[in-house]
């Protein structure tokens, strides 16, 4: 835990490993997700690379992280 009592958030990856991210990292992930999901070409790339369901996973994750 950081000195300023910043709360770390745990995220699980596809292997089940837990990843702890701090406030600045959450902000970065939230902004990258927001930009990516607003871009039709990025949404298409995500669909092709990972599958269509991952676009919706991104939308849900962004909402859970307090994004738009």
Secondary structure, 3 states (H helix, E strand, C coil): CCCCCCCCEEEECCCCCEEEECHHHHHHHHHHHHHHHHCHHHHHHHHHHHCCHHHHHHHHHHHHCCCC
